[in-house]
């Protein structure tokens, strides 16, 4: 389930949210393995997450 307000976020932030959720298919929890996977598929995830947080504030 995605937040309806996500449509207001920049596209790279939306990509981050969708990629984050897809990583949960393999790794259900926010452990080290999850963030390792997220970093492999999206090396700049921290920057994108910050943009999403600013857009959703």
N, CA, C, O and CB atoms as a CASP TS submission, in Angstrom:
PFRMAT TS
TARGET T0000
AUTHOR 0000-0000-0000
METHOD Language model
MODEL 1
PARENT N/A
ATOM      1  N   UNK     1       0.855  -1.172   0.000  1.00  0.00           N
ATOM      2  CA  UNK     1       0.000   0.000   0.000  1.00  0.00           C
ATOM      3  C   UNK     1       0.902   1.236   0.000  1.00  0.00           C
ATOM      4  O   UNK     1       1.811   1.349   0.822  1.00  0.00           O
ATOM      5  CB  UNK     1      -0.973  -0.003   1.232  1.00  0.00           C
ATOM      6  N   UNK     2       0.646   2.145  -0.913  1.00  0.00           N
ATOM      7  CA  UNK     2       1.426   3.376  -0.999  1.00  0.00           C
ATOM      8  C   UNK     2       0.577   4.560  -0.552  1.00  0.00           C
ATOM      9  O   UNK     2      -0.637   4.580  -0.751  1.00  0.00           O
ATOM     10  CB  UNK     2       1.947   3.596  -2.437  1.00  0.00           C
ATOM     11  N   UNK     3       1.223   5.530   0.043  1.00  0.00           N
ATOM     12  CA  UNK     3       0.572   6.744   0.507  1.00  0.00           C
ATOM     13  C   UNK     3       0.114   7.567  -0.702  1.00  0.00           C
ATOM     14  O   UNK     3       0.890   7.771  -1.635  1.00  0.00           O
ATOM     15  CB  UNK     3       1.527   7.572   1.412  1.00  0.00           C
ATOM     16  N   UNK     4      -1.110   8.031  -0.697  1.00  0.00           N
ATOM     17  CA  UNK     4      -1.627   8.842  -1.810  1.00  0.00           C
ATOM     18  C   UNK     4      -0.845  10.124  -2.009  1.00  0.00           C
ATOM     19  O   UNK     4      -0.739  10.620  -3.131  1.00  0.00           O
ATOM     20  CB  UNK     4      -3.080   9.176  -1.580  1.00  0.00           C
ATOM     21  N   UNK     5      -0.290  10.671  -0.922  1.00  0.00           N
ATOM     22  CA  UNK     5       0.473  11.919  -1.034  1.00  0.00           C
ATOM     23  C   UNK     5       1.806  11.724  -1.750  1.00  0.00           C
ATOM     24  O   UNK     5       2.469  12.700  -2.103  1.00  0.00           O
ATOM     25  CB  UNK     5       0.719  12.502   0.344  1.00  0.00           C
ATOM     26  N   UNK     6       2.196  10.489  -1.962  1.00  0.00           N
ATOM     27  CA  UNK     6       3.455  10.206  -2.636  1.00  0.00           C
ATOM     28  C   UNK     6       3.508  10.836  -4.023  1.00  0.00           C
ATOM     29  O   UNK     6       4.589  11.155  -4.520  1.00  0.00           O
ATOM     30  CB  UNK     6       3.666   8.706  -2.740  1.00  0.00           C
ATOM     31  N   UNK     7       2.367  11.013  -4.640  1.00  0.00           N
ATOM     32  CA  UNK     7       2.320  11.606  -5.977  1.00  0.00           C
ATOM     33  C   UNK     7       2.896  13.026  -5.983  1.00  0.00           C
ATOM     34  O   UNK     7       3.290  13.526  -7.036  1.00  0.00           O
ATOM     35  CB  UNK     7       0.879  11.624  -6.495  1.00  0.00           C
ATOM     36  N   UNK     8       2.946  13.672  -4.826  1.00  0.00           N
ATOM     37  CA  UNK     8       3.488  15.025  -4.710  1.00  0.00           C
ATOM     38  C   UNK     8       5.017  15.032  -4.641  1.00  0.00           C
ATOM     39  O   UNK     8       5.634  16.089  -4.771  1.00  0.00           O
ATOM     40  CB  UNK     8       2.914  15.709  -3.479  1.00  0.00           C
ATOM     41  N   UNK     9       5.622  13.884  -4.439  1.00  0.00           N
ATOM     42  CA  UNK     9       7.071  13.789  -4.265  1.00  0.00           C
ATOM     43  C   UNK     9       7.779  13.808  -5.618  1.00  0.00           C
ATOM     44  O   UNK     9       7.175  13.488  -6.642  1.00  0.00           O
ATOM     45  CB  UNK     9       7.438  12.511  -3.489  1.00  0.00           C
ATOM     46  N   UNK    10       9.062  14.183  -5.624  1.00  0.00           N
ATOM     47  CA  UNK    10       9.855  14.115  -6.862  1.00  0.00           C
ATOM     48  C   UNK    10       9.938  12.662  -7.358  1.00  0.00           C
ATOM     49  O   UNK    10       9.845  11.725  -6.565  1.00  0.00           O
ATOM     50  CB  UNK    10      11.289  14.693  -6.628  1.00  0.00           C
ATOM     51  N   UNK    11      10.111  12.488  -8.656  1.00  0.00           N
ATOM     52  CA  UNK    11      10.132  11.148  -9.236  1.00  0.00           C
ATOM     53  C   UNK    11      11.202  10.249  -8.634  1.00  0.00           C
ATOM     54  O   UNK    11      10.956   9.063  -8.419  1.00  0.00           O
ATOM     55  CB  UNK    11      10.340  11.241 -10.716  1.00  0.00           C
ATOM     56  N   UNK    12      12.389  10.793  -8.358  1.00  0.00           N
ATOM     57  CA  UNK    12      13.430   9.938  -7.792  1.00  0.00           C
ATOM     58  C   UNK    12      13.069   9.487  -6.378  1.00  0.00           C
ATOM     59  O   UNK    12      13.503   8.423  -5.937  1.00  0.00           O
ATOM     60  CB  UNK    12      14.773  10.673  -7.780  1.00  0.00           C
ATOM     61  N   UNK    13      12.288  10.278  -5.677  1.00  0.00           N
ATOM     62  CA  UNK    13      11.816   9.882  -4.348  1.00  0.00           C
ATOM     63  C   UNK    13      10.748   8.787  -4.464  1.00  0.00           C
ATOM     64  O   UNK    13      10.699   7.871  -3.643  1.00  0.00           O
ATOM     65  CB  UNK    13      11.251  11.108  -3.583  1.00  0.00           C
ATOM     66  N   UNK    14       9.907   8.888  -5.477  1.00  0.00           N
ATOM     67  CA  UNK    14       8.899   7.853  -5.719  1.00  0.00           C
ATOM     68  C   UNK    14       9.599   6.540  -6.081  1.00  0.00           C
ATOM     69  O   UNK    14       9.213   5.473  -5.605  1.00  0.00           O
ATOM     70  CB  UNK    14       7.913   8.285  -6.854  1.00  0.00           C
ATOM     71  N   UNK    15      10.621   6.627  -6.917  1.00  0.00           N
ATOM     72  CA  UNK    15      11.405   5.435  -7.266  1.00  0.00           C
ATOM     73  C   UNK    15      11.993   4.796  -6.015  1.00  0.00           C
ATOM     74  O   UNK    15      12.025   3.572  -5.891  1.00  0.00           O
ATOM     75  CB  UNK    15      12.532   5.795  -8.256  1.00  0.00           C
ATOM     76  N   UNK    16      12.458   5.634  -5.085  1.00  0.00           N
ATOM     77  CA  UNK    16      13.015   5.108  -3.835  1.00  0.00           C
ATOM     78  C   UNK    16      11.953   4.310  -3.073  1.00  0.00           C
ATOM     79  O   UNK    16      12.226   3.195  -2.629  1.00  0.00           O
ATOM     80  CB  UNK    16      13.557   6.261  -2.953  1.00  0.00           C
ATOM     81  N   UNK    17      10.770   4.854  -2.918  1.00  0.00           N
ATOM     82  CA  UNK    17       9.714   4.187  -2.144  1.00  0.00           C
ATOM     83  C   UNK    17       9.343   2.854  -2.787  1.00  0.00           C
ATOM     84  O   UNK    17       9.201   1.847  -2.094  1.00  0.00           O
ATOM     85  CB  UNK    17       8.464   5.093  -2.033  1.00  0.00           C
ATOM     86  N   UNK    18       9.189   2.846  -4.089  1.00  0.00           N
ATOM     87  CA  UNK    18       8.816   1.602  -4.776  1.00  0.00           C
ATOM     88  C   UNK    18       9.939   0.580  -4.669  1.00  0.00           C
ATOM     89  O   UNK    18       9.673  -0.597  -4.426  1.00  0.00           O
ATOM     90  CB  UNK    18       8.483   1.874  -6.260  1.00  0.00           C
ATOM     91  N   UNK    19      11.184   1.000  -4.845  1.00  0.00           N
ATOM     92  CA  UNK    19      12.322   0.097  -4.721  1.00  0.00           C
ATOM     93  C   UNK    19      12.429  -0.432  -3.300  1.00  0.00           C
ATOM     94  O   UNK    19      12.690  -1.618  -3.095  1.00  0.00           O
ATOM     95  CB  UNK    19      13.620   0.806  -5.124  1.00  0.00           C
ATOM     96  N   UNK    20      12.228   0.447  -2.311  1.00  0.00           N
ATOM     97  CA  UNK    20      12.248   0.053  -0.905  1.00  0.00           C
ATOM     98  C   UNK    20      11.228  -1.054  -0.655  1.00  0.00           C
ATOM     99  O   UNK    20      11.543  -2.066  -0.028  1.00  0.00           O
ATOM    100  CB  UNK    20      11.962   1.265   0.005  1.00  0.00           C
ATOM    101  N   UNK    21      10.023  -0.860  -1.140  1.00  0.00           N
ATOM    102  CA  UNK    21       8.969  -1.852  -0.929  1.00  0.00           C
ATOM    103  C   UNK    21       9.263  -3.150  -1.668  1.00  0.00           C
ATOM    104  O   UNK    21       8.974  -4.228  -1.149  1.00  0.00           O
ATOM    105  CB  UNK    21       7.623  -1.294  -1.376  1.00  0.00           C
ATOM    106  N   UNK    22       9.828  -3.072  -2.862  1.00  0.00           N
ATOM    107  CA  UNK    22      10.181  -4.286  -3.598  1.00  0.00           C
ATOM    108  C   UNK    22      11.288  -5.066  -2.882  1.00  0.00           C
ATOM    109  O   UNK    22      11.300  -6.296  -2.931  1.00  0.00           O
ATOM    110  CB  UNK    22      10.625  -3.931  -5.025  1.00  0.00           C
ATOM    111  N   UNK    23      12.198  -4.382  -2.231  1.00  0.00           N
ATOM    112  CA  UNK    23      13.244  -5.068  -1.462  1.00  0.00           C
ATOM    113  C   UNK    23      12.630  -5.866  -0.315  1.00  0.00           C
ATOM    114  O   UNK    23      13.195  -6.872   0.114  1.00  0.00           O
ATOM    115  CB  UNK    23      14.270  -4.052  -0.914  1.00  0.00           C
ATOM    116  N   UNK    24      11.495  -5.428   0.174  1.00  0.00           N
ATOM    117  CA  UNK    24      10.810  -6.165   1.245  1.00  0.00           C
ATOM    118  C   UNK    24      10.273  -7.519   0.779  1.00  0.00           C
ATOM    119  O   UNK    24       9.975  -8.380   1.607  1.00  0.00           O
ATOM    120  CB  UNK    24       9.667  -5.330   1.795  1.00  0.00           C
ATOM    121  N   UNK    25      10.149  -7.714  -0.517  1.00  0.00           N
ATOM    122  CA  UNK    25       9.736  -9.017  -1.026  1.00  0.00           C
ATOM    123  C   UNK    25      10.777 -10.068  -0.641  1.00  0.00           C
ATOM    124  O   UNK    25      10.435 -11.198  -0.294  1.00  0.00           O
ATOM    125  CB  UNK    25       9.543  -8.973  -2.567  1.00  0.00           C
ATOM    126  N   UNK    26      12.051  -9.680  -0.706  1.00  0.00           N
ATOM    127  CA  UNK    26      13.150 -10.583  -0.360  1.00  0.00           C
ATOM    128  C   UNK    26      13.498 -10.516   1.116  1.00  0.00           C
ATOM    129  O   UNK    26      13.730 -11.544   1.752  1.00  0.00           O
ATOM    130  CB  UNK    26      14.376 -10.258  -1.188  1.00  0.00           C
ATOM    131  N   UNK    27      13.535  -9.303   1.663  1.00  0.00           N
ATOM    132  CA  UNK    27      13.931  -9.081   3.055  1.00  0.00           C
ATOM    133  C   UNK    27      12.805  -8.340   3.776  1.00  0.00           C
ATOM    134  O   UNK    27      12.669  -7.128   3.612  1.00  0.00           O
ATOM    135  CB  UNK    27      15.273  -8.276   3.140  1.00  0.00           C
ATOM    136  N   UNK    28      12.003  -9.038   4.564  1.00  0.00           N
ATOM    137  CA  UNK    28      10.822  -8.414   5.175  1.00  0.00           C
ATOM    138  C   UNK    28      11.115  -7.393   6.277  1.00  0.00           C
ATOM    139  O   UNK    28      10.260  -6.560   6.582  1.00  0.00           O
ATOM    140  CB  UNK    28       9.956  -9.474   5.736  1.00  0.00           C
ATOM    141  N   UNK    29      12.295  -7.442   6.872  1.00  0.00           N
ATOM    142  CA  UNK    29      12.596  -6.549   7.986  1.00  0.00           C
ATOM    143  C   UNK    29      13.712  -5.568   7.629  1.00  0.00           C
ATOM    144  O   UNK    29      14.475  -5.795   6.691  1.00  0.00           O
ATOM    145  CB  UNK    29      12.985  -7.360   9.220  1.00  0.00           C
ATOM    146  N   UNK    30      13.797  -4.485   8.383  1.00  0.00           N
ATOM    147  CA  UNK    30      14.806  -3.455   8.146  1.00  0.00           C
ATOM    148  C   UNK    30      16.130  -3.797   8.829  1.00  0.00           C
ATOM    149  O   UNK    30      16.667  -2.995   9.593  1.00  0.00           O
ATOM    150  CB  UNK    30      14.300  -2.100   8.639  1.00  0.00           C
ATOM    151  N   UNK    31      16.639  -4.963   8.556  1.00  0.00           N
ATOM    152  CA  UNK    31      17.926  -5.375   9.107  1.00  0.00           C
ATOM    153  C   UNK    31      19.056  -5.037   8.158  1.00  0.00           C
ATOM    154  O   UNK    31      18.851  -4.423   7.111  1.00  0.00           O
ATOM    155  CB  UNK    31      17.927  -6.867   9.409  1.00  0.00           C
ATOM    156  N   UNK    32      20.243  -5.447   8.540  1.00  0.00           N
ATOM    157  CA  UNK    32      21.443  -5.169   7.738  1.00  0.00           C
ATOM    158  C   UNK    32      21.321  -5.748   6.331  1.00  0.00           C
ATOM    159  O   UNK    32      21.746  -5.115   5.365  1.00  0.00           O
ATOM    160  CB  UNK    32      22.688  -5.739   8.428  1.00  0.00           C
ATOM    161  N   UNK    33      20.748  -6.936   6.208  1.00  0.00           N
ATOM    162  CA  UNK    33      20.608  -7.568   4.894  1.00  0.00           C
ATOM    163  C   UNK    33      19.690  -6.757   3.990  1.00  0.00           C
ATOM    164  O   UNK    33      19.936  -6.641   2.790  1.00  0.00           O
ATOM    165  CB  UNK    33      20.070  -8.995   5.040  1.00  0.00           C
ATOM    166  N   UNK    34      18.640  -6.201   4.564  1.00  0.00           N
ATOM    167  CA  UNK    34      17.722  -5.362   3.783  1.00  0.00           C
ATOM    168  C   UNK    34      18.460  -4.156   3.216  1.00  0.00           C
ATOM    169  O   UNK    34      18.361  -3.869   2.023  1.00  0.00           O
ATOM    170  CB  UNK    34      16.530  -4.899   4.653  1.00  0.00           C
ATOM    171  N   UNK    35      19.201  -3.447   4.070  1.00  0.00           N
ATOM    172  CA  UNK    35      19.880  -2.229   3.613  1.00  0.00           C
ATOM    173  C   UNK    35      21.040  -2.544   2.675  1.00  0.00           C
ATOM    174  O   UNK    35      21.401  -1.718   1.837  1.00  0.00           O
ATOM    175  CB  UNK    35      20.388  -1.430   4.808  1.00  0.00           C
ATOM    176  N   UNK    36      21.617  -3.715   2.807  1.00  0.00           N
ATOM    177  CA  UNK    36      22.645  -4.157   1.870  1.00  0.00           C
ATOM    178  C   UNK    36      22.029  -4.345   0.483  1.00  0.00           C
ATOM    179  O   UNK    36      22.591  -3.907  -0.521  1.00  0.00           O
ATOM    180  CB  UNK    36      23.309  -5.474   2.359  1.00  0.00           C
ATOM    181  N   UNK    37      20.874  -4.997   0.439  1.00  0.00           N
ATOM    182  CA  UNK    37      20.162  -5.196  -0.826  1.00  0.00           C
ATOM    183  C   UNK    37      19.736  -3.857  -1.423  1.00  0.00           C
ATOM    184  O   UNK    37      19.939  -3.618  -2.613  1.00  0.00           O
ATOM    185  CB  UNK    37      18.932  -6.101  -0.616  1.00  0.00           C
ATOM    186  N   UNK    38      19.156  -2.998  -0.619  1.00  0.00           N
ATOM    187  CA  UNK    38      18.722  -1.685  -1.096  1.00  0.00           C
ATOM    188  C   UNK    38      19.899  -0.898  -1.664  1.00  0.00           C
ATOM    189  O   UNK    38      19.775  -0.245  -2.700  1.00  0.00           O
ATOM    190  CB  UNK    38      18.054  -0.893   0.041  1.00  0.00           C
ATOM    191  N   UNK    39      21.040  -0.963  -0.981  1.00  0.00           N
ATOM    192  CA  UNK    39      22.240  -0.273  -1.466  1.00  0.00           C
ATOM    193  C   UNK    39      22.763  -0.829  -2.782  1.00  0.00           C
ATOM    194  O   UNK    39      23.327  -0.090  -3.589  1.00  0.00           O
ATOM    195  CB  UNK    39      23.325  -0.352  -0.432  1.00  0.00           C
ATOM    196  N   UNK    40      22.581  -2.112  -3.001  1.00  0.00           N
ATOM    197  CA  UNK    40      23.018  -2.722  -4.268  1.00  0.00           C
ATOM    198  C   UNK    40      22.156  -2.262  -5.423  1.00  0.00           C
ATOM    199  O   UNK    40      22.670  -1.947  -6.496  1.00  0.00           O
ATOM    200  CB  UNK    40      22.982  -4.249  -4.173  1.00  0.00           C
ATOM    201  N   UNK    41      20.847  -2.218  -5.215  1.00  0.00           N
ATOM    202  CA  UNK    41      19.953  -1.863  -6.323  1.00  0.00           C
ATOM    203  C   UNK    41      19.756  -0.352  -6.466  1.00  0.00           C
ATOM    204  O   UNK    41      19.345   0.125  -7.524  1.00  0.00           O
ATOM    205  CB  UNK    41      18.604  -2.531  -6.129  1.00  0.00           C
ATOM    206  N   UNK    42      20.051   0.401  -5.400  1.00  0.00           N
ATOM    207  CA  UNK    42      19.888   1.851  -5.452  1.00  0.00           C
ATOM    208  C   UNK    42      20.949   2.494  -4.542  1.00  0.00           C
ATOM    209  O   UNK    42      20.669   2.824  -3.390  1.00  0.00           O
ATOM    210  CB  UNK    42      18.433   2.274  -5.017  1.00  0.00           C
ATOM    211  N   UNK    43      22.164   2.666  -5.071  1.00  0.00           N
ATOM    212  CA  UNK    43      23.262   3.175  -4.243  1.00  0.00           C
ATOM    213  C   UNK    43      22.998   4.542  -3.598  1.00  0.00           C
ATOM    214  O   UNK    43      23.557   4.839  -2.542  1.00  0.00           O
ATOM    215  CB  UNK    43      24.498   3.265  -5.074  1.00  0.00           C
ATOM    216  N   UNK    44      22.165   5.368  -4.212  1.00  0.00           N
ATOM    217  CA  UNK    44      21.899   6.706  -3.661  1.00  0.00           C
ATOM    218  C   UNK    44      20.586   6.767  -2.888  1.00  0.00           C
ATOM    219  O   UNK    44      19.950   7.820  -2.843  1.00  0.00           O
ATOM    220  CB  UNK    44      21.873   7.734  -4.781  1.00  0.00           C
ATOM    221  N   UNK    45      20.169   5.657  -2.277  1.00  0.00           N
ATOM    222  CA  UNK    45      18.881   5.596  -1.592  1.00  0.00           C
ATOM    223  C   UNK    45      18.760   6.610  -0.465  1.00  0.00           C
ATOM    224  O   UNK    45      17.667   7.119  -0.219  1.00  0.00           O
ATOM    225  CB  UNK    45      18.658   4.216  -1.047  1.00  0.00           C
ATOM    226  N   UNK    46      19.849   6.917   0.224  1.00  0.00           N
ATOM    227  CA  UNK    46      19.774   7.878   1.344  1.00  0.00           C
ATOM    228  C   UNK    46      19.373   9.270   0.851  1.00  0.00           C
ATOM    229  O   UNK    46      18.549   9.942   1.472  1.00  0.00           O
ATOM    230  CB  UNK    46      21.134   7.955   2.083  1.00  0.00           C
ATOM    231  N   UNK    47      19.959   9.695  -0.265  1.00  0.00           N
ATOM    232  CA  UNK    47      19.615  11.000  -0.839  1.00  0.00           C
ATOM    233  C   UNK    47      18.154  11.018  -1.268  1.00  0.00           C
ATOM    234  O   UNK    47      17.441  11.991  -1.022  1.00  0.00           O
ATOM    235  CB  UNK    47      20.530  11.330  -2.042  1.00  0.00           C
ATOM    236  N   UNK    48      17.718   9.962  -1.896  1.00  0.00           N
ATOM    237  CA  UNK    48      16.331   9.878  -2.347  1.00  0.00           C
ATOM    238  C   UNK    48      15.364   9.866  -1.167  1.00  0.00           C
ATOM    239  O   UNK    48      14.307  10.494  -1.210  1.00  0.00           O
ATOM    240  CB  UNK    48      16.126   8.628  -3.204  1.00  0.00           C
ATOM    241  N   UNK    49      15.739   9.145  -0.115  1.00  0.00           N
ATOM    242  CA  UNK    49      14.894   9.098   1.080  1.00  0.00           C
ATOM    243  C   UNK    49      14.760  10.495   1.686  1.00  0.00           C
ATOM    244  O   UNK    49      13.670  10.889   2.100  1.00  0.00           O
ATOM    245  CB  UNK    49      15.478   8.111   2.123  1.00  0.00           C
ATOM    246  N   UNK    50      15.853  11.236   1.737  1.00  0.00           N
ATOM    247  CA  UNK    50      15.798  12.601   2.278  1.00  0.00           C
ATOM    248  C   UNK    50      14.884  13.482   1.434  1.00  0.00           C
ATOM    249  O   UNK    50      14.121  14.279   1.977  1.00  0.00           O
ATOM    250  CB  UNK    50      17.210  13.216   2.343  1.00  0.00           C
ATOM    251  N   UNK    51      14.953  13.346   0.118  1.00  0.00           N
ATOM    252  CA  UNK    51      14.072  14.135  -0.759  1.00  0.00           C
ATOM    253  C   UNK    51      12.607  13.778  -0.496  1.00  0.00           C
ATOM    254  O   UNK    51      11.749  14.659  -0.458  1.00  0.00           O
ATOM    255  CB  UNK    51      14.424  13.892  -2.256  1.00  0.00           C
ATOM    256  N   UNK    52      12.326  12.493  -0.316  1.00  0.00           N
ATOM    257  CA  UNK    52      10.960  12.070  -0.030  1.00  0.00           C
ATOM    258  C   UNK    52      10.491  12.648   1.301  1.00  0.00           C
ATOM    259  O   UNK    52       9.364  13.134   1.406  1.00  0.00           O
ATOM    260  CB  UNK    52      10.863  10.536  -0.012  1.00  0.00           C
ATOM    261  N   UNK    53      11.346  12.597   2.314  1.00  0.00           N
ATOM    262  CA  UNK    53      10.977  13.136   3.629  1.00  0.00           C
ATOM    263  C   UNK    53      10.700  14.627   3.555  1.00  0.00           C
ATOM    264  O   UNK    53       9.755  15.108   4.179  1.00  0.00           O
ATOM    265  CB  UNK    53      12.082  12.865   4.648  1.00  0.00           C
ATOM    266  N   UNK    54      11.507  15.366   2.803  1.00  0.00           N
ATOM    267  CA  UNK    54      11.268  16.814   2.656  1.00  0.00           C
ATOM    268  C   UNK    54       9.961  17.077   1.900  1.00  0.00           C
ATOM    269  O   UNK    54       9.204  17.978   2.259  1.00  0.00           O
ATOM    270  CB  UNK    54      12.454  17.488   1.914  1.00  0.00           C
ATOM    271  N   UNK    55       9.703  16.295   0.866  1.00  0.00           N
ATOM    272  CA  UNK    55       8.496  16.499   0.068  1.00  0.00           C
ATOM    273  C   UNK    55       7.228  16.146   0.848  1.00  0.00           C
ATOM    274  O   UNK    55       6.173  16.737   0.618  1.00  0.00           O
ATOM    275  CB  UNK    55       8.568  15.668  -1.206  1.00  0.00           C
ATOM    276  N   UNK    56       7.328  15.191   1.761  1.00  0.00           N
ATOM    277  CA  UNK    56       6.160  14.722   2.489  1.00  0.00           C
ATOM    278  C   UNK    56       5.956  15.474   3.824  1.00  0.00           C
ATOM    279  O   UNK    56       4.974  15.235   4.525  1.00  0.00           O
ATOM    280  CB  UNK    56       6.289  13.226   2.749  1.00  0.00           C
ATOM    281  N   UNK    57       6.867  16.360   4.161  1.00  0.00           N
ATOM    282  CA  UNK    57       6.779  17.092   5.437  1.00  0.00           C
ATOM    283  C   UNK    57       5.637  18.094   5.435  1.00  0.00           C
ATOM    284  O   UNK    57       5.425  18.790   6.428  1.00  0.00           O
ATOM    285  CB  UNK    57       8.093  17.814   5.729  1.00  0.00           C
TER
END
